[in-house]
Amino acid sequence: MKEAVIRGSFSALAGLVFAATSSEWTLWAIEQRRYWKLIPAVFLACLTVFESAQVWKRVDHLIEEATS
């Protein structure tokens, strides 16, 4: 269980970093009017969704483990 909590924490942290970087890159690309630079921001947003799904799976696993 301890390992699952640690992995979940790292996934949550990675998701937050990806979300912050994605929003920063998006604002930068819009301010610079270089819209082609939104491509990395979209990629980072996809990574954010992936990491969020990983966190959700781990939390679901922890709840299942705790109730059984």
PyMOL Python script that loads the backbone (N, CA, C, O; Angstrom):
from pymol import cmd

cmd.read_pdbstr("""\
ATOM      1  N   MET A   1       0.826  -1.191   0.000  1.00  0.00           N
ATOM      2  CA  MET A   1       0.000   0.000   0.000  1.00  0.00           C
ATOM      3  C   MET A   1       0.871   1.255   0.000  1.00  0.00           C
ATOM      4  O   MET A   1       0.550   2.247  -0.655  1.00  0.00           O
ATOM      5  N   LYS A   2       1.976   1.197   0.744  1.00  0.00           N
ATOM      6  CA  LYS A   2       2.862   2.354   0.810  1.00  0.00           C
ATOM      7  C   LYS A   2       3.420   2.688  -0.574  1.00  0.00           C
ATOM      8  O   LYS A   2       3.537   3.858  -0.939  1.00  0.00           O
ATOM      9  N   GLU A   3       3.761   1.653  -1.336  1.00  0.00           N
ATOM     10  CA  GLU A   3       4.293   1.860  -2.684  1.00  0.00           C
ATOM     11  C   GLU A   3       3.255   2.517  -3.597  1.00  0.00           C
ATOM     12  O   GLU A   3       3.592   3.382  -4.405  1.00  0.00           O
ATOM     13  N   ALA A   4       2.001   2.104  -3.464  1.00  0.00           N
ATOM     14  CA  ALA A   4       0.938   2.691  -4.285  1.00  0.00           C
ATOM     15  C   ALA A   4       0.729   4.162  -3.943  1.00  0.00           C
ATOM     16  O   ALA A   4       0.467   4.973  -4.831  1.00  0.00           O
ATOM     17  N   VAL A   5       0.842   4.508  -2.675  1.00  0.00           N
ATOM     18  CA  VAL A   5       0.703   5.912  -2.266  1.00  0.00           C
ATOM     19  C   VAL A   5       1.847   6.745  -2.837  1.00  0.00           C
ATOM     20  O   VAL A   5       1.635   7.862  -3.310  1.00  0.00           O
ATOM     21  N   ILE A   6       3.056   6.199  -2.790  1.00  0.00           N
ATOM     22  CA  ILE A   6       4.213   6.920  -3.329  1.00  0.00           C
ATOM     23  C   ILE A   6       4.068   7.117  -4.837  1.00  0.00           C
ATOM     24  O   ILE A   6       4.303   8.213  -5.347  1.00  0.00           O
ATOM     25  N   ARG A   7       3.685   6.073  -5.540  1.00  0.00           N
ATOM     26  CA  ARG A   7       3.502   6.194  -6.995  1.00  0.00           C
ATOM     27  C   ARG A   7       2.384   7.178  -7.329  1.00  0.00           C
ATOM     28  O   ARG A   7       2.506   7.971  -8.262  1.00  0.00           O
ATOM     29  N   GLY A   8       1.307   7.123  -6.569  1.00  0.00           N
ATOM     30  CA  GLY A   8       0.212   8.066  -6.788  1.00  0.00           C
ATOM     31  C   GLY A   8       0.638   9.500  -6.554  1.00  0.00           C
ATOM     32  O   GLY A   8       0.228  10.406  -7.281  1.00  0.00           O
ATOM     33  N   SER A   9       1.462   9.705  -5.539  1.00  0.00           N
ATOM     34  CA  SER A   9       1.953  11.057  -5.253  1.00  0.00           C
ATOM     35  C   SER A   9       2.833  11.570  -6.381  1.00  0.00           C
ATOM     36  O   SER A   9       2.717  12.726  -6.790  1.00  0.00           O
ATOM     37  N   PHE A  10       3.713  10.711  -6.886  1.00  0.00           N
ATOM     38  CA  PHE A  10       4.572  11.128  -7.996  1.00  0.00           C
ATOM     39  C   PHE A  10       3.766  11.379  -9.264  1.00  0.00           C
ATOM     40  O   PHE A  10       4.074  12.302 -10.018  1.00  0.00           O
ATOM     41  N   SER A  11       2.740  10.573  -9.509  1.00  0.00           N
ATOM     42  CA  SER A  11       1.892  10.802 -10.678  1.00  0.00           C
ATOM     43  C   SER A  11       1.128  12.111 -10.550  1.00  0.00           C
ATOM     44  O   SER A  11       0.983  12.850 -11.524  1.00  0.00           O
ATOM     45  N   ALA A  12       0.640  12.397  -9.348  1.00  0.00           N
ATOM     46  CA  ALA A  12      -0.070  13.661  -9.132  1.00  0.00           C
ATOM     47  C   ALA A  12       0.869  14.844  -9.328  1.00  0.00           C
ATOM     48  O   ALA A  12       0.494  15.845  -9.940  1.00  0.00           O
ATOM     49  N   LEU A  13       2.080  14.731  -8.814  1.00  0.00           N
ATOM     50  CA  LEU A  13       3.064  15.799  -8.984  1.00  0.00           C
ATOM     51  C   LEU A  13       3.410  15.990 -10.459  1.00  0.00           C
ATOM     52  O   LEU A  13       3.499  17.120 -10.939  1.00  0.00           O
ATOM     53  N   ALA A  14       3.604  14.892 -11.170  1.00  0.00           N
ATOM     54  CA  ALA A  14       3.909  14.987 -12.599  1.00  0.00           C
ATOM     55  C   ALA A  14       2.754  15.629 -13.359  1.00  0.00           C
ATOM     56  O   ALA A  14       2.978  16.446 -14.252  1.00  0.00           O
ATOM     57  N   GLY A  15       1.527  15.267 -13.012  1.00  0.00           N
ATOM     58  CA  GLY A  15       0.362  15.877 -13.653  1.00  0.00           C
ATOM     59  C   GLY A  15       0.293  17.371 -13.414  1.00  0.00           C
ATOM     60  O   GLY A  15      -0.032  18.136 -14.322  1.00  0.00           O
ATOM     61  N   LEU A  16       0.596  17.791 -12.192  1.00  0.00           N
ATOM     62  CA  LEU A  16       0.593  19.228 -11.892  1.00  0.00           C
ATOM     63  C   LEU A  16       1.682  19.969 -12.658  1.00  0.00           C
ATOM     64  O   LEU A  16       1.455  21.075 -13.148  1.00  0.00           O
ATOM     65  N   VAL A  17       2.852  19.370 -12.761  1.00  0.00           N
ATOM     66  CA  VAL A  17       3.941  20.000 -13.519  1.00  0.00           C
ATOM     67  C   VAL A  17       3.568  20.100 -14.997  1.00  0.00           C
ATOM     68  O   VAL A  17       3.791  21.137 -15.622  1.00  0.00           O
ATOM     69  N   PHE A  18       3.004  19.035 -15.559  1.00  0.00           N
ATOM     70  CA  PHE A  18       2.592  19.067 -16.960  1.00  0.00           C
ATOM     71  C   PHE A  18       1.516  20.124 -17.188  1.00  0.00           C
ATOM     72  O   PHE A  18       1.556  20.841 -18.188  1.00  0.00           O
ATOM     73  N   ALA A  19       0.555  20.228 -16.269  1.00  0.00           N
ATOM     74  CA  ALA A  19      -0.514  21.215 -16.421  1.00  0.00           C
ATOM     75  C   ALA A  19       0.032  22.637 -16.346  1.00  0.00           C
ATOM     76  O   ALA A  19      -0.351  23.494 -17.143  1.00  0.00           O
ATOM     77  N   ALA A  20       0.917  22.889 -15.398  1.00  0.00           N
ATOM     78  CA  ALA A  20       1.494  24.230 -15.261  1.00  0.00           C
ATOM     79  C   ALA A  20       2.330  24.597 -16.482  1.00  0.00           C
ATOM     80  O   ALA A  20       2.236  25.715 -16.988  1.00  0.00           O
ATOM     81  N   THR A  21       3.140  23.666 -16.951  1.00  0.00           N
ATOM     82  CA  THR A  21       3.978  23.930 -18.119  1.00  0.00           C
ATOM     83  C   THR A  21       3.125  24.133 -19.365  1.00  0.00           C
ATOM     84  O   THR A  21       3.411  25.003 -20.187  1.00  0.00           O
ATOM     85  N   SER A  22       2.087  23.333 -19.499  1.00  0.00           N
ATOM     86  CA  SER A  22       1.201  23.457 -20.652  1.00  0.00           C
ATOM     87  C   SER A  22       0.512  24.816 -20.679  1.00  0.00           C
ATOM     88  O   SER A  22       0.440  25.456 -21.728  1.00  0.00           O
ATOM     89  N   SER A  23       0.009  25.254 -19.540  1.00  0.00           N
ATOM     90  CA  SER A  23      -0.666  26.557 -19.513  1.00  0.00           C
ATOM     91  C   SER A  23       0.316  27.697 -19.762  1.00  0.00           C
ATOM     92  O   SER A  23      -0.025  28.680 -20.419  1.00  0.00           O
ATOM     93  N   GLU A  24       1.527  27.569 -19.242  1.00  0.00           N
ATOM     94  CA  GLU A  24       2.548  28.594 -19.470  1.00  0.00           C
ATOM     95  C   GLU A  24       2.921  28.670 -20.955  1.00  0.00           C
ATOM     96  O   GLU A  24       3.037  29.761 -21.512  1.00  0.00           O
ATOM     97  N   TRP A  25       3.107  27.522 -21.585  1.00  0.00           N
ATOM     98  CA  TRP A  25       3.452  27.504 -23.006  1.00  0.00           C
ATOM     99  C   TRP A  25       2.309  28.041 -23.853  1.00  0.00           C
ATOM    100  O   TRP A  25       2.544  28.735 -24.842  1.00  0.00           O
ATOM    101  N   THR A  26       1.072  27.726 -23.474  1.00  0.00           N
ATOM    102  CA  THR A  26      -0.082  28.219 -24.221  1.00  0.00           C
ATOM    103  C   THR A  26      -0.148  29.738 -24.166  1.00  0.00           C
ATOM    104  O   THR A  26      -0.304  30.392 -25.197  1.00  0.00           O
ATOM    105  N   LEU A  27      -0.030  30.300 -22.975  1.00  0.00           N
ATOM    106  CA  LEU A  27      -0.062  31.759 -22.851  1.00  0.00           C
ATOM    107  C   LEU A  27       1.089  32.406 -23.610  1.00  0.00           C
ATOM    108  O   LEU A  27       0.902  33.436 -24.257  1.00  0.00           O
ATOM    109  N   TRP A  28       2.265  31.818 -23.538  1.00  0.00           N
ATOM    110  CA  TRP A  28       3.427  32.359 -24.229  1.00  0.00           C
ATOM    111  C   TRP A  28       3.213  32.351 -25.746  1.00  0.00           C
ATOM    112  O   TRP A  28       3.521  33.332 -26.424  1.00  0.00           O
ATOM    113  N   ALA A  29       2.686  31.242 -26.276  1.00  0.00           N
ATOM    114  CA  ALA A  29       2.457  31.136 -27.722  1.00  0.00           C
ATOM    115  C   ALA A  29       1.407  32.136 -28.191  1.00  0.00           C
ATOM    116  O   ALA A  29       1.535  32.705 -29.275  1.00  0.00           O
ATOM    117  N   ILE A  30       0.376  32.353 -27.390  1.00  0.00           N
ATOM    118  CA  ILE A  30      -0.672  33.299 -27.773  1.00  0.00           C
ATOM    119  C   ILE A  30      -0.149  34.732 -27.701  1.00  0.00           C
ATOM    120  O   ILE A  30      -0.428  35.540 -28.587  1.00  0.00           O
ATOM    121  N   GLU A  31       0.602  35.047 -26.658  1.00  0.00           N
ATOM    122  CA  GLU A  31       1.166  36.396 -26.539  1.00  0.00           C
ATOM    123  C   GLU A  31       2.145  36.697 -27.668  1.00  0.00           C
ATOM    124  O   GLU A  31       2.193  37.827 -28.155  1.00  0.00           O
ATOM    125  N   GLN A  32       2.918  35.716 -28.086  1.00  0.00           N
ATOM    126  CA  GLN A  32       3.902  35.896 -29.156  1.00  0.00           C
ATOM    127  C   GLN A  32       3.265  35.813 -30.546  1.00  0.00           C
ATOM    128  O   GLN A  32       3.909  36.116 -31.551  1.00  0.00           O
ATOM    129  N   ARG A  33       2.009  35.404 -30.591  1.00  0.00           N
ATOM    130  CA  ARG A  33       1.275  35.179 -31.844  1.00  0.00           C
ATOM    131  C   ARG A  33       1.993  34.175 -32.742  1.00  0.00           C
ATOM    132  O   ARG A  33       2.028  34.310 -33.965  1.00  0.00           O
ATOM    133  N   ARG A  34       2.548  33.192 -32.108  1.00  0.00           N
ATOM    134  CA  ARG A  34       3.174  32.076 -32.826  1.00  0.00           C
ATOM    135  C   ARG A  34       2.369  30.822 -32.488  1.00  0.00           C
ATOM    136  O   ARG A  34       2.738  30.031 -31.620  1.00  0.00           O
ATOM    137  N   TYR A  35       1.277  30.674 -33.193  1.00  0.00           N
ATOM    138  CA  TYR A  35       0.311  29.644 -32.842  1.00  0.00           C
ATOM    139  C   TYR A  35       0.821  28.234 -33.113  1.00  0.00           C
ATOM    140  O   TYR A  35       0.302  27.275 -32.542  1.00  0.00           O
ATOM    141  N   TRP A  36       1.822  28.088 -33.971  1.00  0.00           N
ATOM    142  CA  TRP A  36       2.374  26.764 -34.217  1.00  0.00           C
ATOM    143  C   TRP A  36       3.087  26.238 -32.975  1.00  0.00           C
ATOM    144  O   TRP A  36       3.319  25.036 -32.847  1.00  0.00           O
ATOM    145  N   LYS A  37       3.431  27.140 -32.067  1.00  0.00           N
ATOM    146  CA  LYS A  37       4.086  26.709 -30.831  1.00  0.00           C
ATOM    147  C   LYS A  37       3.083  26.176 -29.802  1.00  0.00           C
ATOM    148  O   LYS A  37       3.459  25.820 -28.686  1.00  0.00           O
ATOM    149  N   LEU A  38       1.827  26.127 -30.184  1.00  0.00           N
ATOM    150  CA  LEU A  38       0.821  25.503 -29.319  1.00  0.00           C
ATOM    151  C   LEU A  38       0.919  23.978 -29.353  1.00  0.00           C
ATOM    152  O   LEU A  38       0.357  23.299 -28.495  1.00  0.00           O
ATOM    153  N   ILE A  39       1.625  23.447 -30.333  1.00  0.00           N
ATOM    154  CA  ILE A  39       1.744  21.988 -30.465  1.00  0.00           C
ATOM    155  C   ILE A  39       2.348  21.357 -29.209  1.00  0.00           C
ATOM    156  O   ILE A  39       1.791  20.380 -28.708  1.00  0.00           O
ATOM    157  N   PRO A  40       3.473  21.877 -28.675  1.00  0.00           N
ATOM    158  CA  PRO A  40       3.989  21.281 -27.431  1.00  0.00           C
ATOM    159  C   PRO A  40       3.023  21.438 -26.258  1.00  0.00           C
ATOM    160  O   PRO A  40       2.959  20.573 -25.384  1.00  0.00           O
ATOM    161  N   ALA A  41       2.276  22.536 -26.237  1.00  0.00           N
ATOM    162  CA  ALA A  41       1.312  22.735 -25.152  1.00  0.00           C
ATOM    163  C   ALA A  41       0.205  21.685 -25.212  1.00  0.00           C
ATOM    164  O   ALA A  41      -0.230  21.174 -24.180  1.00  0.00           O
ATOM    165  N   VAL A  42      -0.242  21.369 -26.413  1.00  0.00           N
ATOM    166  CA  VAL A  42      -1.269  20.332 -26.570  1.00  0.00           C
ATOM    167  C   VAL A  42      -0.712  18.972 -26.145  1.00  0.00           C
ATOM    168  O   VAL A  42      -1.404  18.189 -25.495  1.00  0.00           O
ATOM    169  N   PHE A  43       0.539  18.697 -26.515  1.00  0.00           N
ATOM    170  CA  PHE A  43       1.184  17.449 -26.103  1.00  0.00           C
ATOM    171  C   PHE A  43       1.261  17.360 -24.579  1.00  0.00           C
ATOM    172  O   PHE A  43       0.968  16.315 -23.999  1.00  0.00           O
ATOM    173  N   LEU A  44       1.654  18.455 -23.933  1.00  0.00           N
ATOM    174  CA  LEU A  44       1.734  18.460 -22.473  1.00  0.00           C
ATOM    175  C   LEU A  44       0.347  18.313 -21.840  1.00  0.00           C
ATOM    176  O   LEU A  44       0.206  17.687 -20.789  1.00  0.00           O
ATOM    177  N   ALA A  45      -0.667  18.885 -22.475  1.00  0.00           N
ATOM    178  CA  ALA A  45      -2.031  18.718 -21.967  1.00  0.00           C
ATOM    179  C   ALA A  45      -2.459  17.250 -22.046  1.00  0.00           C
ATOM    180  O   ALA A  45      -3.137  16.749 -21.148  1.00  0.00           O
ATOM    181  N   CYS A  46      -2.065  16.566 -23.115  1.00  0.00           N
ATOM    182  CA  CYS A  46      -2.362  15.131 -23.233  1.00  0.00           C
ATOM    183  C   CYS A  46      -1.655  14.335 -22.144  1.00  0.00           C
ATOM    184  O   CYS A  46      -2.224  13.401 -21.578  1.00  0.00           O
ATOM    185  N   LEU A  47      -0.409  14.709 -21.853  1.00  0.00           N
ATOM    186  CA  LEU A  47       0.311  14.041 -20.766  1.00  0.00           C
ATOM    187  C   LEU A  47      -0.368  14.294 -19.420  1.00  0.00           C
ATOM    188  O   LEU A  47      -0.376  13.421 -18.552  1.00  0.00           O
ATOM    189  N   THR A  48      -0.933  15.479 -19.251  1.00  0.00           N
ATOM    190  CA  THR A  48      -1.658  15.796 -18.021  1.00  0.00           C
ATOM    191  C   THR A  48      -2.860  14.871 -17.853  1.00  0.00           C
ATOM    192  O   THR A  48      -3.109  14.348 -16.766  1.00  0.00           O
ATOM    193  N   VAL A  49      -3.597  14.678 -18.939  1.00  0.00           N
ATOM    194  CA  VAL A  49      -4.760  13.783 -18.888  1.00  0.00           C
ATOM    195  C   VAL A  49      -4.322  12.355 -18.575  1.00  0.00           C
ATOM    196  O   VAL A  49      -4.967  11.664 -17.787  1.00  0.00           O
ATOM    197  N   PHE A  50      -3.224  11.914 -19.191  1.00  0.00           N
ATOM    198  CA  PHE A  50      -2.708  10.568 -18.930  1.00  0.00           C
ATOM    199  C   PHE A  50      -2.317  10.404 -17.464  1.00  0.00           C
ATOM    200  O   PHE A  50      -2.678   9.408 -16.836  1.00  0.00           O
ATOM    201  N   GLU A  51      -1.588  11.362 -16.917  1.00  0.00           N
ATOM    202  CA  GLU A  51      -1.167  11.273 -15.512  1.00  0.00           C
ATOM    203  C   GLU A  51      -2.372  11.328 -14.573  1.00  0.00           C
ATOM    204  O   GLU A  51      -2.379  10.664 -13.536  1.00  0.00           O
ATOM    205  N   SER A  52      -3.382  12.109 -14.926  1.00  0.00           N
ATOM    206  CA  SER A  52      -4.599  12.159 -14.107  1.00  0.00           C
ATOM    207  C   SER A  52      -5.288  10.801 -14.083  1.00  0.00           C
ATOM    208  O   SER A  52      -5.796  10.370 -13.048  1.00  0.00           O
ATOM    209  N   ALA A  53      -5.300  10.139 -15.224  1.00  0.00           N
ATOM    210  CA  ALA A  53      -5.890   8.797 -15.283  1.00  0.00           C
ATOM    211  C   ALA A  53      -5.092   7.818 -14.429  1.00  0.00           C
ATOM    212  O   ALA A  53      -5.669   6.945 -13.781  1.00  0.00           O
ATOM    213  N   GLN A  54      -3.772   7.959 -14.426  1.00  0.00           N
ATOM    214  CA  GLN A  54      -2.938   7.094 -13.593  1.00  0.00           C
ATOM    215  C   GLN A  54      -3.240   7.310 -12.109  1.00  0.00           C
ATOM    216  O   GLN A  54      -3.341   6.352 -11.343  1.00  0.00           O
ATOM    217  N   VAL A  55      -3.381   8.561 -11.717  1.00  0.00           N
ATOM    218  CA  VAL A  55      -3.707   8.868 -10.318  1.00  0.00           C
ATOM    219  C   VAL A  55      -5.064   8.271  -9.966  1.00  0.00           C
ATOM    220  O   VAL A  55      -5.228   7.682  -8.898  1.00  0.00           O
ATOM    221  N   TRP A  56      -6.031   8.422 -10.860  1.00  0.00           N
ATOM    222  CA  TRP A  56      -7.371   7.897 -10.605  1.00  0.00           C
ATOM    223  C   TRP A  56      -7.331   6.383 -10.419  1.00  0.00           C
ATOM    224  O   TRP A  56      -7.988   5.851  -9.524  1.00  0.00           O
ATOM    225  N   LYS A  57      -6.557   5.681 -11.268  1.00  0.00           N
ATOM    226  CA  LYS A  57      -6.438   4.225 -11.145  1.00  0.00           C
ATOM    227  C   LYS A  57      -5.812   3.834  -9.812  1.00  0.00           C
ATOM    228  O   LYS A  57      -6.262   2.893  -9.159  1.00  0.00           O
ATOM    229  N   ARG A  58      -4.784   4.555  -9.418  1.00  0.00           N
ATOM    230  CA  ARG A  58      -4.098   4.208  -8.167  1.00  0.00           C
ATOM    231  C   ARG A  58      -4.986   4.476  -6.957  1.00  0.00           C
ATOM    232  O   ARG A  58      -4.995   3.694  -6.006  1.00  0.00           O
ATOM    233  N   VAL A  59      -5.723   5.564  -6.989  1.00  0.00           N
ATOM    234  CA  VAL A  59      -6.638   5.857  -5.881  1.00  0.00           C
ATOM    235  C   VAL A  59      -7.730   4.798  -5.826  1.00  0.00           C
ATOM    236  O   VAL A  59      -8.096   4.331  -4.747  1.00  0.00           O
ATOM    237  N   ASP A  60      -8.245   4.423  -6.983  1.00  0.00           N
ATOM    238  CA  ASP A  60      -9.264   3.378  -7.035  1.00  0.00           C
ATOM    239  C   ASP A  60      -8.712   2.061  -6.495  1.00  0.00           C
ATOM    240  O   ASP A  60      -9.405   1.340  -5.777  1.00  0.00           O
ATOM    241  N   HIS A  61      -7.474   1.753  -6.841  1.00  0.00           N
ATOM    242  CA  HIS A  61      -6.828   0.533  -6.338  1.00  0.00           C
ATOM    243  C   HIS A  61      -6.656   0.596  -4.819  1.00  0.00           C
ATOM    244  O   HIS A  61      -6.880  -0.398  -4.129  1.00  0.00           O
ATOM    245  N   LEU A  62      -6.261   1.753  -4.297  1.00  0.00           N
ATOM    246  CA  LEU A  62      -6.096   1.897  -2.845  1.00  0.00           C
ATOM    247  C   LEU A  62      -7.420   1.733  -2.113  1.00  0.00           C
ATOM    248  O   LEU A  62      -7.477   1.097  -1.060  1.00  0.00           O
ATOM    249  N   ILE A  63      -8.476   2.300  -2.664  1.00  0.00           N
ATOM    250  CA  ILE A  63      -9.797   2.173  -2.038  1.00  0.00           C
ATOM    251  C   ILE A  63     -10.244   0.717  -2.061  1.00  0.00           C
ATOM    252  O   ILE A  63     -10.775   0.206  -1.075  1.00  0.00           O
ATOM    253  N   GLU A  64     -10.025   0.056  -3.190  1.00  0.00           N
ATOM    254  CA  GLU A  64     -10.395  -1.354  -3.310  1.00  0.00           C
ATOM    255  C   GLU A  64      -9.602  -2.212  -2.324  1.00  0.00           C
ATOM    256  O   GLU A  64     -10.142  -3.132  -1.711  1.00  0.00           O
ATOM    257  N   GLU A  65      -8.322  -1.899  -2.184  1.00  0.00           N
ATOM    258  CA  GLU A  65      -7.458  -2.635  -1.263  1.00  0.00           C
ATOM    259  C   GLU A  65      -7.877  -2.405   0.191  1.00  0.00           C
ATOM    260  O   GLU A  65      -7.835  -3.328   1.005  1.00  0.00           O
ATOM    261  N   ALA A  66      -8.272  -1.197   0.510  1.00  0.00           N
ATOM    262  CA  ALA A  66      -8.640  -0.864   1.886  1.00  0.00           C
ATOM    263  C   ALA A  66      -9.977  -1.482   2.287  1.00  0.00           C
ATOM    264  O   ALA A  66     -10.189  -1.801   3.457  1.00  0.00           O
ATOM    265  N   THR A  67     -10.875  -1.652   1.325  1.00  0.00           N
ATOM    266  CA  THR A  67     -12.193  -2.184   1.657  1.00  0.00           C
ATOM    267  C   THR A  67     -12.243  -3.707   1.629  1.00  0.00           C
ATOM    268  O   THR A  67     -13.220  -4.297   2.090  1.00  0.00           O
ATOM    269  N   SER A  68     -11.214  -4.352   1.100  1.00  0.00           N
ATOM    270  CA  SER A  68     -11.258  -5.829   1.051  1.00  0.00           C
ATOM    271  C   SER A  68     -10.488  -6.456   2.186  1.00  0.00           C
ATOM    272  O   SER A  68     -10.427  -7.681   2.288  1.00  0.00           O
TER     273      SER A  68
END
""", "prot")
cmd.dss("prot")
cmd.show_as("cartoon", "prot")
cmd.util.cbc("prot")
cmd.orient("prot")
